[in-house]
Amino acid sequence: MQIWSLSTPIKNIILYGTSIVLMKGVSLIMLPYIATHLSQSELGRLEVLSTIAIIISIIFGLSLHEALYRFSGIANENKKK
């Protein structure tokens, strides 16, 4: 029995969109809560750490296209892939 009768790409798109909405929604709710419970120096330190984490994730994400080319290329033999 299938829960969704949608195709796999549509399911993936819906799941990805839902996760983005949930992530942004939790951030929107938690930001005022955290801001009232932290001092200015702690909040600034948290902002610096989150900025560094975002920059590192962007740098690591730059090489993901190479993995895409490796696994979804047009070559049929494993040696050529």
C-alpha positions in Angstrom: 0.0 0.0 0.0 1.4 3.3 -1.1 0.9 6.4 1.1 1.6 8.8 -1.7 0.7 8.1 -5.3 3.1 10.8 -6.5 6.3 10.1 -8.5 9.6 10.0 -6.6 10.9 13.4 -7.8 7.7 15.1 -6.7 7.9 13.4 -3.3 11.5 14.5 -2.9 10.6 18.1 -3.9 7.7 18.1 -1.3 9.9 16.7 1.4 12.7 19.2 0.7 10.3 22.1 0.7 8.7 20.9 3.9 12.1 20.6 5.6 13.1 24.2 4.5 9.8 25.6 5.9 10.2 23.7 9.2 13.8 24.8 9.5 13.0 28.5 8.8 9.9 28.3 11.1 11.9 27.0 14.0 14.6 29.6 13.5 12.0 32.4 13.4 10.4 31.2 16.7 13.7 30.4 18.5 15.6 33.7 17.6 13.6 36.0 19.9 13.7 33.3 22.7 17.5 32.9 22.4 18.0 36.7 22.1 16.2 37.3 25.4 18.2 34.6 27.3 21.7 35.5 26.1 23.9 38.5 26.8 25.1 40.7 24.0 28.6 39.2 24.0 27.2 35.6 24.0 24.8 36.5 21.1 27.7 38.0 19.2 29.8 34.9 19.7 26.9 32.8 18.6 26.6 34.9 15.4 30.3 34.6 14.6 30.1 30.8 15.1 27.1 30.5 12.9 28.7 32.7 10.2 31.8 30.5 10.2 29.7 27.4 10.0 27.8 28.8 7.0 31.0 29.7 5.2 32.5 26.2 5.8 29.3 24.6 4.5 29.4 26.7 1.3 33.0 25.8 0.7 32.3 22.1 1.2 29.2 22.4 -1.1 31.4 23.7 -3.9 32.7 20.2 -4.7 29.3 18.5 -4.8 29.0 18.9 -8.5 32.0 16.6 -9.0 30.2 13.8 -7.2 27.1 14.4 -9.4 29.3 14.1 -12.5 30.9 11.0 -11.2 27.7 9.1 -10.4 25.4 10.4 -13.1 27.7 10.8 -16.1 27.0 9.3 -19.5 29.8 6.7 -19.4 28.7 3.1 -19.2 31.8 1.4 -17.8 32.9 1.9 -14.2 36.5 2.6 -15.2 35.4 5.5 -17.4 33.1 6.8 -14.7 
